[in-house]
């Protein structure tokens, strides 16, 4: 217990240079260097993502489409670059404010603050897919942590079962036509390119047309004459 308390004390009282940026003693220089190193990689990633989304439209893009794609690429690049660089700065600021590192403030609180700020930079249409992706990664990380501690056990080839259930749910939404109303997402556009629009669901919004009665009068048998 004495050895563990000494290790904990050394961890709580270490400097942010030892914990976050050992290559420099300046927190501002570390943040700026992290930002400059993240911009090229994030720009390449989002360039491929938005160019693929542009090609999936299967039509010649106009100048307006190209400008919108470039603006979206730069905005998403700024989001991810700020998320990575401001995380370093947030850890340093929280440590200076509290006087040391603690279990909750070593990473969780800075990550929460930085994620909230970065999401304000990202496009609103991208926030839901990002939340879904991060939730998937978080659940996978949590499962591996529980598995490493012997609390749970994985099923052999269980990832195939998860993929099958996910594809089944996705196809159900696509064939039901719900992606036209409440579940609009670019994933369904990619699905339409792969499997074709023939599998798309027939769900259409109601037109609200009420059938009207015919203006023709009722048939009067007394007016019918017969041949002599």
VMD Tcl script that draws the C-alpha trace (Angstrom):
set ca {
  {0.00 0.00 0.00}
  {2.87 2.38 0.77}
  {4.42 1.74 -2.63}
  {1.09 2.29 -4.38}
  {0.49 5.55 -2.52}
  {3.95 6.80 -3.54}
  {3.23 5.92 -7.18}
  {-0.13 7.69 -7.02}
  {1.45 10.75 -5.44}
  {4.12 10.87 -8.13}
  {1.46 10.55 -10.84}
  {-0.75 13.28 -9.38}
  {2.10 15.75 -8.94}
  {3.87 15.25 -12.26}
  {4.08 18.16 -14.66}
  {2.09 18.46 -17.85}
  {5.35 18.22 -19.79}
  {6.00 14.78 -18.36}
  {2.40 13.69 -18.92}
  {1.39 15.25 -22.25}
  {4.14 17.02 -24.22}
  {7.63 15.73 -23.32}
  {9.16 17.25 -26.48}
  {8.76 20.85 -25.27}
  {8.25 22.72 -22.02}
  {5.78 25.23 -23.48}
  {2.10 24.29 -23.47}
  {1.32 26.82 -26.23}
  {4.10 25.50 -28.48}
  {2.92 21.94 -27.90}
  {-0.64 22.89 -28.87}
  {0.48 24.76 -31.98}
  {2.78 21.93 -33.03}
  {0.00 19.38 -32.56}
  {-2.36 21.52 -34.64}
  {0.12 21.87 -37.51}
  {0.86 18.15 -37.50}
  {-2.84 17.20 -37.55}
  {-4.00 19.45 -40.39}
  {-2.41 17.52 -43.33}
  {-3.72 14.13 -42.21}
  {-7.22 15.32 -41.41}
  {-7.43 17.25 -44.68}
  {-6.53 14.13 -46.68}
  {-9.08 12.06 -44.77}
  {-11.99 14.44 -45.23}
  {-11.02 15.18 -48.84}
  {-11.51 11.52 -49.67}
  {-14.78 11.36 -47.71}
  {-16.40 14.36 -49.38}
  {-15.06 13.53 -52.84}
  {-16.56 10.06 -52.53}
  {-19.87 11.60 -51.46}
  {-19.70 13.88 -54.49}
  {-19.07 10.97 -56.86}
  {-21.94 8.99 -55.37}
  {-24.37 11.55 -56.81}
  {-23.53 10.14 -60.26}
  {-23.74 13.47 -62.05}
  {-21.30 16.11 -63.20}
  {-20.73 18.49 -60.27}
  {-21.30 22.18 -60.77}
  {-19.13 24.98 -59.46}
  {-21.55 25.40 -56.57}
  {-21.17 21.72 -55.66}
  {-17.39 21.96 -55.79}
  {-17.38 25.08 -53.62}
  {-19.71 23.46 -51.11}
  {-17.52 20.35 -51.01}
  {-14.38 22.41 -50.41}
  {-16.07 24.40 -47.64}
  {-17.31 21.22 -45.95}
  {-13.85 19.67 -46.20}
  {-12.20 22.69 -44.57}
  {-14.84 22.84 -41.84}
  {-14.48 19.15 -40.94}
  {-10.69 19.48 -41.07}
  {-10.87 22.35 -38.60}
  {-13.11 20.28 -36.33}
  {-10.83 17.27 -36.10}
  {-7.62 19.30 -35.92}
  {-8.97 21.47 -33.11}
  {-10.23 18.42 -31.27}
  {-6.76 16.89 -31.20}
  {-4.74 20.02 -30.48}
  {-7.02 21.63 -27.91}
  {-7.05 18.39 -25.94}
  {-3.38 18.98 -25.08}
  {-4.09 22.57 -24.06}
  {-7.12 21.57 -21.98}
  {-5.11 19.04 -19.98}
  {-2.51 21.70 -19.18}
  {-5.10 24.31 -18.21}
  {-7.05 21.94 -15.97}
  {-3.83 20.85 -14.24}
  {-2.77 24.45 -13.65}
  {-6.22 25.33 -12.32}
  {-6.42 22.37 -9.90}
  {-2.73 22.14 -9.06}
  {-2.28 18.54 -10.18}
  {-3.72 15.53 -11.97}
  {-6.61 13.46 -10.62}
  {-8.46 10.44 -11.93}
  {-11.34 12.44 -13.36}
  {-9.34 15.41 -14.60}
  {-6.41 13.63 -16.23}
  {-8.31 12.98 -19.44}
  {-12.10 12.78 -18.98}
  {-12.87 16.42 -18.11}
  {-10.51 17.89 -20.77}
  {-11.93 15.54 -23.39}
  {-15.49 16.57 -22.50}
  {-14.66 20.27 -22.74}
  {-12.74 19.98 -26.00}
  {-15.36 17.76 -27.65}
  {-18.10 20.25 -26.82}
  {-16.11 23.11 -28.33}
  {-15.09 21.14 -31.43}
  {-18.64 19.98 -32.18}
  {-19.68 23.61 -32.45}
  {-17.25 23.93 -35.38}
  {-18.43 20.81 -37.22}
  {-21.39 20.81 -39.61}
  {-24.71 19.94 -37.89}
  {-25.38 17.21 -40.47}
  {-22.17 15.45 -39.45}
  {-22.82 15.39 -35.71}
  {-25.15 12.39 -35.67}
  {-22.81 10.13 -37.74}
  {-19.89 11.21 -35.54}
  {-21.84 10.35 -32.40}
  {-22.73 6.95 -33.86}
  {-19.11 6.24 -34.80}
  {-17.75 7.32 -31.42}
  {-20.42 5.28 -29.63}
  {-19.37 2.23 -31.63}
  {-15.71 2.73 -30.75}
  {-16.56 3.39 -27.10}
  {-18.65 0.24 -26.76}
  {-15.90 -1.82 -28.39}
  {-13.30 -0.35 -26.02}
  {-15.50 -0.99 -23.00}
  {-16.07 -4.59 -24.07}
  {-12.35 -5.21 -24.51}
  {-11.67 -3.75 -21.07}
  {-14.26 -6.05 -19.50}
  {-12.88 -9.00 -21.45}
  {-9.32 -8.25 -20.30}
  {-10.52 -8.31 -16.69}
  {-12.29 -11.63 -17.18}
  {-15.78 -10.23 -16.59}
  {-17.16 -11.16 -20.02}
  {-16.25 -13.62 -22.74}
  {-16.44 -13.11 -26.48}
  {-18.27 -15.50 -28.78}
  {-16.27 -17.08 -31.58}
  {-16.82 -15.08 -34.78}
  {-19.31 -12.89 -32.93}
  {-18.44 -9.89 -35.08}
  {-20.03 -11.67 -38.05}
  {-23.28 -11.97 -36.09}
  {-23.18 -8.27 -35.20}
  {-22.55 -7.34 -38.82}
  {-25.45 -9.51 -39.98}
  {-27.86 -7.92 -37.51}
  {-26.68 -4.43 -38.50}
  {-27.10 -5.08 -42.23}
  {-30.54 -6.60 -41.61}
  {-31.67 -3.49 -39.72}
  {-30.22 -1.22 -42.42}
  {-31.98 -3.12 -45.21}
  {-35.25 -3.05 -43.28}
  {-35.08 0.75 -43.00}
  {-34.17 1.03 -46.69}
  {-36.97 -1.21 -47.92}
  {-39.51 0.36 -45.58}
  {-38.65 3.75 -47.01}
  {-38.02 5.33 -43.62}
  {-34.82 6.91 -44.91}
  {-36.99 9.37 -46.84}
  {-38.63 10.72 -43.72}
  {-37.10 10.33 -40.25}
  {-33.78 8.53 -40.80}
  {-32.13 10.61 -43.52}
  {-28.46 9.72 -43.79}
  {-25.78 9.50 -46.47}
  {-25.40 5.78 -45.71}
  {-28.59 5.04 -47.61}
  {-27.26 6.86 -50.66}
  {-24.24 4.57 -50.67}
  {-26.51 1.58 -50.17}
  {-28.58 2.65 -53.18}
  {-25.44 2.79 -55.32}
  {-24.37 -0.72 -54.25}
  {-27.67 -2.63 -54.44}
  {-29.62 -0.36 -56.76}
  {-32.71 1.75 -56.35}
  {-34.95 -1.22 -57.16}
  {-34.70 -2.37 -53.55}
  {-35.79 1.00 -52.24}
  {-38.95 1.00 -50.20}
  {-42.29 2.18 -51.60}
  {-43.15 4.41 -48.63}
  {-44.38 7.78 -49.86}
  {-45.92 10.71 -48.03}
  {-49.68 10.93 -48.20}
  {-50.97 13.39 -50.79}
  {-54.18 14.05 -48.88}
  {-56.38 13.73 -51.98}
  {-59.97 12.88 -51.13}
  {-61.86 11.03 -53.85}
  {-64.70 13.13 -55.19}
  {-68.09 11.91 -56.29}
  {-68.83 11.87 -59.95}
  {-70.98 14.66 -61.35}
  {-72.97 12.18 -63.44}
  {-76.48 11.66 -62.28}
  {-77.85 8.33 -61.17}
  {-79.07 5.92 -63.77}
  {-82.84 6.31 -64.42}
  {-84.28 3.13 -65.84}
  {-87.50 4.94 -66.89}
  {-85.59 6.93 -69.45}
  {-84.31 3.83 -71.17}
  {-86.32 3.05 -74.24}
  {-86.32 -0.20 -76.10}
  {-86.63 -0.97 -79.76}
  {-90.13 -1.72 -80.95}
}
mol new
graphics top color blue
foreach p $ca { graphics top sphere $p radius 0.5 }
foreach p [lrange $ca 0 end-1] q [lrange $ca 1 end] { graphics top cylinder $p $q radius 0.2 }
display resetview
